[in-house]
Amino acid sequence: MQPELALAVDLGGTKIAVAVVDSSGAVVRKARLPIDKQATLAQITSAARQVADATGVSWGRIRAVGVVVPGIYFAASGDAWAPNLFGPDPVPLRGQLQAGLPAPVVLDSDRAAYVLGEQWLGAAQGLSDVVFLAVGTGIGAGILSGGRLVRGAGDIAGAVGWFALNPRRQPLYEQMGCWETEAAGPAVARRATERLARGEPSSLSSGEITTEAVVAAARRGDALAASVLEDVARYLAMGIANIISLLNPEMVVLGGGLMQAGDLLLPLIRRQVPEWAQPFSARAVKIELTRLGEDAGLLGAARLAFSDKLLR
């Protein structure tokens, strides 16, 4: 008997990833292409059809198309809010995609997909209470509690970048929240730039400061760069401790662009989390890096397609 197939679509700010995935999690075919923000909807349906057709299987074998978006998905209406892709207003994404694809369409947020992917095939296999913390240009959390996705009353659960961790409110907090301002990827470059402007010594050049440059300098032993990562890790540990105290998860999985420096950040985070978290929960939880990397969203989208009725 042939295995069921799902078509998975992971929308990002700069790319679309599409894959045909079987029910064991094996990727049959995969493609990644830069996103065209002038024709995003048409590009999604075109890319999905091309990858599906390239496998040589009939659409009748595809159980569903799982699509995940970098923003908020409103399950009741089928609308998606992803301002980097569609502009400032929600768009009726489910209806528009369903009209262009010959299989049922299932949507959710990317953070929901990340936690589902890791729980299915990654670091958190078999666990029921898991949080995936995505730390990149922003910070968001996908939450599984008792094996079910936590979406909240308005489908906005997991917007943890808005955690309040500093009583000295900064102007940027109004735009993206305190935790995201202090600990997301751009915070690394911003902190380094500010300290260089104060005249602190470093091998870094003030005209070329990026998060990647700071991480590379820290690996070379640059004291300023290492100190910047320590500051960011302190904020990450505080926020993760709050998640652990609130949700009592079995595991927190860390992913996203900044976790490419996970070898530097994870030991700092693990050491500091117990200083802030509920003691019993802190001793029981595991904090791990993603095992799926950039495929977490795709495999989570496939999991949505296979298991949607069980998860809602």
C-alpha positions, 0 to 999 in steps of 0.5 A, spaced: 500 500 500 502 506 498 503 511 503 499 518 504 502 524 501 502 531 504 504 537 500 507 542 505 508 550 504 513 554 508 512 561 507 518 566 509 519 573 509 524 572 503 523 565 500 518 559 499 519 552 501 515 547 498 515 539 499 512 533 498 512 529 504 510 522 506 506 519 512 513 517 515 516 524 514 520 522 508 521 528 503 519 525 496 521 532 493 523 539 495 524 546 492 526 553 495 525 559 491 525 567 492 519 570 494 516 575 489 512 579 494 508 582 488 505 576 486 505 572 492 498 568 492 499 566 485 507 564 486 504 559 492 499 556 488 504 555 482 510 553 486 505 548 489 503 545 483 510 544 480 513 540 486 507 536 486 506 535 478 514 533 478 513 527 483 509 524 478 503 522 483 496 524 482 493 529 486 488 524 489 494 521 493 495 528 496 491 528 503 492 536 504 496 542 502 499 544 509 501 552 509 504 556 514 505 563 514 510 568 518 504 572 522 498 570 525 493 565 522 485 566 524 482 559 524 475 561 524 475 566 518 481 563 514 484 570 514 492 571 515 496 577 517 503 577 514 505 584 513 511 582 510 508 578 505 501 581 504 501 588 507 498 591 513 491 588 513 489 580 513 488 577 507 483 571 506 488 566 504 485 560 505 479 561 501 484 564 495 489 558 496 483 553 496 480 556 489 487 554 486 489 548 489 485 541 487 486 538 495 484 541 501 488 546 504 490 547 512 493 553 514 497 555 521 502 560 523 510 558 522 511 557 530 505 552 530 509 548 524 516 549 528 513 545 534 509 540 530 515 538 526 520 538 532 515 533 536 514 529 530 521 528 527 526 532 531 528 534 538 522 533 542 519 526 538 514 523 542 513 529 547 506 532 549 508 538 552 513 542 548 515 549 546 519 551 540 522 558 541 524 561 534 529 567 535 531 570 529 529 577 526 523 576 531 521 572 537 515 567 537 513 561 540 509 555 538 506 551 544 504 544 545 500 543 551 497 536 552 499 534 545 494 540 543 496 546 539 495 552 544 492 558 539 489 562 544 482 566 544 484 570 538 489 565 535 495 570 537 498 565 543 505 565 542 507 572 541 512 572 547 516 577 544 512 582 548 514 579 554 516 585 559 523 583 562 525 590 563 521 596 567 525 601 564 521 602 558 525 603 551 521 606 545 523 600 541 518 596 545 512 599 542 514 597 536 516 589 537 515 588 545 521 588 550 524 581 549 524 581 542 528 588 542 533 586 547 534 578 545 532 577 537 537 577 532 538 585 531 539 586 538 546 583 537 548 588 532 545 594 535 548 592 542 555 592 539 554 598 535 552 602 541 558 599 545 563 601 539 560 608 539 562 609 546 569 607 544 570 600 547 575 596 544 574 591 539 576 587 533 570 589 529 569 595 525 564 600 526 562 600 519 560 593 518 556 591 524 552 585 523 549 579 527 553 574 523 559 579 524 559 579 532 558 572 532 564 571 528 568 575 532 566 572 539 568 565 536 575 569 535 575 571 542 573 578 541 571 580 548 566 585 546 563 581 542 563 575 547 560 580 552 554 582 547 552 575 546 552 574 554 547 580 555 543 577 549 543 570 553 541 573 559 535 576 556 533 569 553 534 565 559 529 570 563 524 569 558 525 562 557 524 561 565 518 565 564 515 560 559 518 554 563 514 557 570 508 558 566 507 552 562 511 547 565 514 544 558 518 537 558 522 541 553 524 547 550 527 547 543 531 553 540 531 555 533 531 561 528 537 564 525 540 567 532 541 559 534 546 558 529 550 561 534 547 556 539 553 553 541 555 559 544 548 561 547 546 555 549 551 553 555 549 560 557 542 560 557 542 553 560 546 556 566 542 562 567 535 559 566 535 556 573 536 562 577 529 565 574 524 559 573 520 555 578 525 550 581 521 544 580 520 545 573 527 548 571 530 541 574 525 537 569 525 541 563 530 540 557 533 545 553 535 543 546 537 546 539 532 544 533 534 538 530 530 540 524 533 546 522 530 550 516 526 544 515 522 544 521 517 549 518 516 544 512 515 538 516 510 541 521 506 544 515 506 536 513 504 534 520 498 539 519 496 536 513 496 529 516 493 531 523 489 537 522 483 534 525 486 531 531 490 537 533 483 542 533 
